[in-house]
Amino acid sequence: MSGDTSRIEAAAPQPRITVIGTGYLGATHAACMAELGFEVLGLDVDPLKIVALSRGELPFHEPGLPELLVKHVSSGRLRFTNSYREAADFGDVHFIGVGTPQRPGESAADLAYVDAAVAELVRNLTRDALIVGKSTVPVGTARRLRRLIDDELEGRPEPAAPRVALAWNPEFLREGRAVQDTLAPDRLVVGTDDGDAESRALLRRVYAAPLATGTPLIETDFETAELVKVAANAFLATKISFINAFSEITEVIGGDITTLADALGHDARIGRKFLNAGVGFGGGCLPKDIRALQARADELGAGAAMRFLTQMDEINLRRRDRVIHLATQSVGLLQGARIAVLGAAFKPESDDVRDSPALDIAARLYNSGADVTVYDPQANRNAAARFPRLEYARSLEEAVSGADLVVLLTEWEEFRRLRPRDLEPLVRERRFIDGRNVLPAEDWKASGWEFSALGRRADVVGLHEVREQVSGADPRSRLAPIDFFQSLAAE
């Protein structure tokens, strides 16, 4: 298959699929491929994970996925193993869904797991196969893996050497909507070697169901397929950072950032999605991916083109500083203040606390001496594993009981429905910070609450103080948000 998939098609009219790596991406993809009618084998090197998945148990929260997992484990259409030999013998199409974390102490992506998965699979292959990368990787990875595959195959006796093709098919999953995004994606992107029509045809068969419903298919080269994923993440991070940069301006001069975002959103060229000012983005993808993109651009000598990504990261982190500032302004001395934090996951409908703004802010409030109680509908367990010194409540009511300040940091629907009368009998002081701009501020103020939100000027804070807090530098210096726009203009 650096060549030809015709032997696969003749031997197996319905290709059998393996998914290597059964974390969030891999487990979702495996269950959804089974739902699309394929026989699927999931592979992971962690034996405990294999045992749990084989019982239909997921180690993370994702709506709709537990039901699919149980359904297809029970039917026998979906199985799990830790044997590369078994996977190599079983599959015609092998999806690679292992992690690409940041290297320790660096911004660049660690590709050790991707390299190891591909190399070990190829060593065990005895028949033709198509390897399909789904992990988010720096541009140029697929070309390098193509050479790695060829090196692994070199020296095998010609009649016994399998033909191994490679394609790149990036994932575009949104946590909380991953099942829908897999079964009915808004687009499919497939990158292959030039002229590899057989691999493209095989993947069109794999994705026949979503393609039949009108899902757009973009067939391209390796590099474009790799860049689409990181470009999408960078663009979303840019929109979030853009509105948060303007929220720093409105905090200084006045104005309502939510109304500003609404007005911008009516422009069809811009749109309203991802223009929600708040404590910024987090999770296991956006932060690491934009840092890895900047690092890769630097390696390629194109670092200037991506310099604005560094500014975005800084804007994102400054929003967390702003919440600490508002909390201090609200209660005075944080030492001994009882603070209820609503939310620990980086976004609703997820239990993912990786690089979560909510959990980071909660930990920083605690480290400043506050008595912090956290409540999240799904993420308490993961949060406690990361920050065990925080208190974790089993309900919203338990979290806010006796609180001097309530801080909303993850916009779960349970929190979006809150009204002043819900909390008044429980809290000690009527103080609230809306870190996600999801509550009607005037209603809370009219009920006698001291209510703060990001993107709105706090009357008791002087211009000098806000400038100093926002920029983190001499208050005579220019406001930090302007740096972001200057960096874009400089490119």
C-alpha positions in Angstrom: 0.0 0.0 0.0 2.6 2.4 -0.4 0.6 1.3 -3.1 -2.4 -0.8 -3.3 -5.4 -1.8 -1.1 -7.0 -4.0 -3.6 -6.0 -7.2 -1.7 -7.7 -5.8 1.4 -10.9 -5.0 -0.5 -11.0 -8.5 -2.1 -10.4 -10.3 1.3 -12.7 -8.2 3.4 -15.6 -6.4 1.8 -16.3 -4.8 5.1 -13.0 -3.7 6.5 -12.2 -4.6 10.1 -11.0 -1.7 12.3 -8.6 -1.3 15.2 -8.2 1.8 17.3 -4.8 2.0 19.0 -5.1 4.1 22.2 -8.3 4.0 24.2 -8.3 7.3 26.0 -10.9 9.9 25.3 -10.4 10.0 21.5 -9.8 6.3 21.0 -12.6 5.0 23.2 -15.0 7.4 21.5 -13.9 6.5 18.0 -14.0 2.7 18.7 -17.5 2.8 20.0 -18.7 5.0 17.2 -17.1 2.8 14.5 -19.0 -0.1 16.1 -22.2 1.9 15.9 -21.5 2.5 12.2 -21.6 -1.3 11.7 -17.9 -2.3 11.8 -16.1 -5.0 13.8 -13.7 -3.1 16.0 -10.8 -4.0 18.3 -9.5 -1.4 20.7 -5.9 -1.7 21.8 -4.2 -0.1 24.8 -1.0 -0.9 26.7 -2.8 -0.3 30.1 -4.3 -3.6 31.2 -6.5 -2.0 33.8 -8.1 0.2 31.1 -8.7 -2.8 28.9 -10.4 -4.7 31.7 -12.7 -1.7 32.5 -13.6 -1.1 28.9 -14.3 -4.7 28.3 -16.9 -4.5 31.2 -18.4 -1.4 29.5 -16.9 1.0 32.0 -15.5 4.4 31.0 -12.9 6.3 33.1 -14.3 9.7 32.0 -17.7 11.5 31.5 -19.0 11.9 27.9 -22.8 12.1 27.2 -24.1 9.2 25.1 -20.8 7.2 25.1 -21.5 4.8 28.0 -24.6 3.5 26.2 -22.7 2.9 23.0 -19.9 1.2 24.7 -22.2 -1.2 26.7 -24.3 -1.8 23.5 -21.4 -2.9 21.4 -19.3 -4.7 24.0 -22.5 -6.7 24.7 -23.1 -7.4 21.0 -19.5 -8.6 20.5 -18.9 -6.0 17.7 -16.4 -4.1 20.0 -13.6 -5.8 21.9 -10.4 -4.7 23.6 -6.9 -6.1 23.8 -3.4 -5.1 24.8 -1.8 -7.3 22.1 -0.3 -5.7 19.1 -0.1 -9.1 17.4 -3.8 -9.6 17.8 -4.6 -6.1 16.5 -2.2 -6.6 13.5 -3.8 -9.9 12.6 -7.4 -8.5 13.1 -7.5 -5.2 11.4 -7.5 -3.8 7.9 -7.7 -0.2 8.9 -5.7 0.9 12.0 -6.6 4.2 13.6 -3.9 5.8 15.8 -5.5 7.7 18.7 -2.8 8.0 21.3 -1.9 11.1 23.3 0.5 13.9 22.2 1.1 15.8 25.4 3.5 18.6 25.9 7.1 17.6 26.5 8.0 18.2 30.1 9.4 21.7 30.5 8.7 22.6 26.8 5.9 23.8 24.5 6.6 21.2 21.8 4.4 18.1 21.5 5.8 14.7 22.7 5.4 12.3 19.8 6.9 9.3 21.7 3.5 7.5 22.0 2.6 8.0 18.3 6.0 6.8 17.2 5.9 3.7 19.5 2.3 2.8 18.4 3.1 3.0 14.7 6.4 1.1 15.0 5.1 -1.7 17.1 2.1 -2.1 14.9 4.2 -2.4 11.7 6.5 -4.9 13.4 3.6 -7.2 13.9 1.8 -6.7 10.5 1.9 -9.7 8.2 -0.7 -8.5 5.8 -1.7 -5.4 3.9 -3.0 -2.6 6.1 -3.9 1.1 6.2 -2.7 3.1 9.2 -4.7 6.2 9.8 -3.5 8.9 12.2 -6.1 10.7 14.2 -3.9 12.2 17.0 -3.1 15.9 16.8 0.5 16.2 15.7 2.9 18.9 14.5 2.9 19.4 10.7 5.5 17.1 9.1 4.8 14.2 11.4 3.1 12.0 8.8 6.0 12.4 6.3 8.3 11.3 9.1 6.1 8.4 10.0 6.0 7.3 6.4 9.8 7.0 6.5 9.6 5.2 9.9 7.1 2.6 8.4 9.4 2.1 5.4 12.4 1.6 7.7 10.5 -1.0 9.7 9.5 -2.9 6.6 12.9 -2.7 5.0 14.7 -6.0 4.8 11.7 -8.2 5.1 11.5 -10.9 2.3 9.5 -9.5 -0.6 6.8 -12.1 -0.7 6.1 -11.7 3.0 6.4 -7.9 3.2 2.9 -6.4 3.7 2.0 -3.2 1.9 1.3 -0.5 4.5 -0.3 2.7 3.5 -0.6 5.8 5.7 -3.3 8.5 5.9 -4.0 11.4 8.2 -7.6 11.9 9.4 -7.6 14.5 12.2 -10.3 14.5 14.8 -12.5 17.5 15.6 -14.2 16.3 18.8 -15.8 18.7 21.2 -15.9 17.3 24.8 -19.6 16.9 25.7 -20.5 16.3 22.0 -18.0 13.8 20.9 -20.4 11.0 19.9 -22.3 13.4 17.7 -19.1 14.8 16.2 -17.9 11.3 15.3 -21.2 9.9 13.9 -22.3 13.1 12.2 -19.2 15.3 11.8 -19.3 18.8 10.2 -16.5 17.7 7.9 -14.1 14.9 7.2 -10.5 15.6 6.3 -8.2 12.9 4.8 -4.6 13.5 4.0 -2.6 10.9 1.9 0.5 10.6 -0.2 0.0 12.1 -3.7 -1.8 9.6 -5.9 -2.9 7.2 -3.2 -6.4 6.8 -4.5 -6.8 3.4 -2.9 -6.4 4.7 0.6 -8.9 7.5 -0.1 -11.3 5.0 -1.5 -11.0 2.7 1.5 -11.7 5.6 4.0 -14.7 6.7 1.9 -16.0 3.2 2.6 -15.3 3.5 6.3 -17.1 6.8 6.5 -19.8 5.9 4.0 -22.6 6.5 6.5 -21.8 10.2 7.4 -20.9 10.9 3.8 -24.3 9.6 2.7 -25.9 12.3 4.8 -24.0 15.1 3.2 -20.9 15.4 5.4 -18.3 17.3 3.4 -15.1 15.3 2.6 -11.8 17.2 2.0 -9.1 15.0 0.5 -5.7 16.5 0.6 -2.0 16.0 1.4 -0.5 15.1 4.7 0.6 18.6 5.6 -2.8 20.2 5.0 -4.6 17.5 7.0 -2.2 18.0 9.9 -2.5 21.8 9.8 -6.4 21.8 9.6 -6.7 20.5 13.2 -4.2 22.9 14.8 -5.5 25.8 12.7 -9.0 25.1 13.8 -7.9 25.1 17.5 -5.8 28.3 17.0 -8.7 30.1 15.4 -11.1 29.2 18.2 -8.5 30.3 20.7 -8.1 33.5 18.8 -11.8 34.3 19.0 -11.9 33.6 22.7 -8.8 35.6 23.3 -10.1 38.5 21.1 -13.2 39.0 23.2 -11.3 38.6 26.4 -8.8 41.2 25.3 -11.7 43.6 24.7 -13.1 42.6 28.2 -9.9 44.0 29.6 -10.6 47.3 27.8 -14.2 47.4 29.1 -13.1 46.8 32.6 -10.9 49.9 32.3 -13.1 52.3 30.5 -16.6 50.9 31.0 -19.1 49.1 28.8 -20.8 45.7 28.7 -18.7 43.0 27.1 -21.7 40.7 26.6 -23.6 43.3 24.6 -20.5 44.1 22.6 -20.2 40.4 21.7 -23.8 40.2 20.8 -23.4 43.1 18.4 -20.3 41.6 16.8 -22.1 38.2 16.5 -24.8 39.7 14.2 -22.0 40.2 11.6 -22.2 37.1 9.4 -18.5 37.3 8.8 -17.8 37.0 12.5 -20.6 35.0 14.2 -21.5 34.8 17.9 -20.0 31.4 18.8 -16.8 31.5 20.9 -17.2 35.2 21.7 -18.0 34.6 25.3 -15.8 36.7 27.6 -14.8 34.9 30.8 -12.0 33.1 32.5 -10.7 31.7 29.2 -10.1 28.4 27.6 -8.5 25.2 29.0 -8.7 21.5 28.6 -6.3 18.9 27.2 -6.3 20.3 23.6 -6.5 24.1 23.0 -3.7 25.2 25.4 -1.2 22.5 24.4 -2.0 22.6 20.7 -1.4 26.3 20.3 1.8 26.1 22.3 2.9 23.1 20.1 2.0 25.0 17.0 4.1 28.0 18.0 7.0 25.6 18.9 6.7 23.9 15.5 6.6 27.2 13.7 9.8 28.2 15.5 11.5 24.9 14.4 10.5 25.6 10.8 11.9 29.1 10.9 8.3 30.6 10.6 7.9 31.6 14.3 7.0 35.2 13.4 3.9 34.0 11.6 2.6 32.4 14.8 3.8 35.0 17.3 0.3 36.1 18.1 -0.4 32.7 19.7 1.9 33.7 22.6 -0.2 36.8 23.2 -3.4 34.7 23.1 -2.0 32.4 25.8 -1.1 35.4 28.0 -4.5 37.0 27.6 -6.1 33.7 28.6 -4.0 33.4 31.7 -4.6 37.0 32.7 -8.3 36.4 33.0 -7.6 34.0 35.8 -5.6 36.8 37.5 -8.6 39.1 37.1 -10.9 36.7 39.1 -8.3 36.6 42.0 -8.3 40.4 41.9 -12.1 40.6 42.0 -12.3 38.1 44.9 -9.7 40.1 46.9 -11.6 43.3 46.1 -14.8 41.7 47.2 -13.9 40.1 50.6 -10.8 42.2 51.4 -8.3 39.8 52.9 -8.6 36.3 51.3 -7.0 34.7 54.4 -9.9 32.9 56.2 -12.6 33.9 53.7 -15.1 31.1 52.9 -15.3 30.9 49.1 -17.6 28.6 47.1 -16.3 27.7 43.7 -18.9 26.5 41.2 -17.2 24.4 38.6 -14.0 22.5 38.3 -14.1 21.1 34.7 -12.7 23.3 32.0 -16.1 23.3 30.3 -19.6 21.9 31.0 -20.7 18.4 30.0 -17.1 17.2 30.8 -15.2 15.9 33.7 -11.8 17.0 32.2 -9.8 19.2 34.6 -6.6 19.4 32.5 -5.5 23.0 32.4 -8.9 24.0 33.8 -9.2 27.7 34.5 -11.8 26.9 37.2 -9.6 24.5 39.1 -6.5 26.7 38.7 -8.4 29.7 40.2 -9.8 27.6 43.1 -6.3 26.4 43.9 -4.9 29.9 43.8 -7.6 31.2 46.1 -6.7 28.3 48.5 -3.0 29.1 48.3 -3.9 32.7 49.2 -5.4 31.6 52.4 -9.1 31.2 51.5 -11.2 28.4 52.8 -12.4 27.0 49.4 -15.2 24.5 48.7 -15.6 23.3 45.1 -18.7 21.7 43.5 -18.8 20.3 40.0 -21.6 18.0 38.8 -19.1 15.6 37.2 -15.5 16.7 37.8 -15.1 16.5 41.6 -13.2 13.2 41.6 -10.7 14.3 38.9 -10.3 17.6 40.6 -9.7 16.0 44.0 -7.0 13.8 42.4 -5.2 16.9 41.2 -5.8 19.2 44.2 -6.7 17.0 47.2 -6.3 19.9 49.7 -9.4 21.6 48.4 -12.8 20.8 49.9 -15.3 19.2 47.5 -19.0 19.4 48.1 -21.6 16.8 46.9 -24.1 19.5 46.0 -24.4 23.1 45.1 -26.3 23.8 48.4 -23.5 22.2 50.4 -20.8 24.2 48.6 -22.4 27.6 49.1 -23.5 27.1 52.7 -22.0 29.8 54.9 -20.0 31.3 52.0 -18.6 34.8 52.1 -18.3 34.7 48.3 -19.6 32.5 45.5 -17.6 32.3 42.3 -19.0 30.7 39.1 -16.3 29.3 36.9 -17.8 26.5 34.7 -21.1 27.3 33.0 -23.0 24.1 33.8 -26.8 24.4 33.1 -27.4 23.9 36.8 -25.4 27.1 37.5 -26.9 29.1 34.6 -30.4 28.6 36.1 -29.4 30.1 39.5 -31.4 33.0 40.9 -30.6 35.1 43.9 -33.4 33.6 46.0 -31.8 30.1 45.5 -28.7 31.1 47.4 -29.9 33.8 49.9 -30.9 31.4 52.7 -27.6 29.6 52.4 -24.8 32.1 52.1 -23.3 34.2 54.8 -22.6 37.2 52.6 -24.4 38.2 49.3 -21.3 38.3 47.1 -21.0 36.7 43.7 -18.5 36.7 40.8 -19.7 35.4 37.5 -16.6 34.2 35.7 -18.5 33.1 32.6 -20.9 36.0 32.1 -24.0 33.7 32.1 -26.2 35.3 34.8 -28.4 38.5 34.6 -26.2 40.9 36.6 -29.0 43.5 37.1 -31.3 40.9 38.7 -28.7 40.0 41.2 -27.8 43.6 42.0 -31.5 44.5 42.4 -31.8 41.7 45.0 -29.0 43.3 47.1 -26.1 41.2 45.9 -22.6 42.6 45.3 -22.2 41.1 41.9 -19.1 41.2 39.6 -18.5 39.8 36.2 -15.6 39.8 33.8 -15.7 42.5 31.2 -17.5 45.0 33.3 -15.9 47.9 35.1 -16.0 47.7 38.9 -16.9 51.1 40.2 -14.8 50.8 43.3 -11.7 50.0 41.4 -9.8 53.0 40.0 -8.4 53.2 36.5 -4.8 53.2 37.9 -5.5 50.0 39.8 -7.0 48.1 36.9 -4.2 49.1 34.5 -1.7 47.8 37.0 -3.6 44.5 37.4 -4.2 44.0 33.7 -0.8 44.7 32.4 1.2 43.3 35.3 3.7 46.1 34.7 4.3 49.8 35.3 0.8 51.4 35.2 2.2 54.0 32.9 2.8 51.3 30.3 0.3 50.6 27.5 -2.5 48.2 28.3 -1.6 44.6 27.7 -4.6 43.8 25.4 -3.2 46.1 22.8 -0.2 43.9 22.4 -2.3 41.2 20.9 -3.6 43.4 18.1 -0.2 45.0 17.5 1.3 41.5 17.1 -1.4 40.7 14.5 -0.7 43.9 12.6 3.0 43.3 12.6 2.8 40.0 10.7 
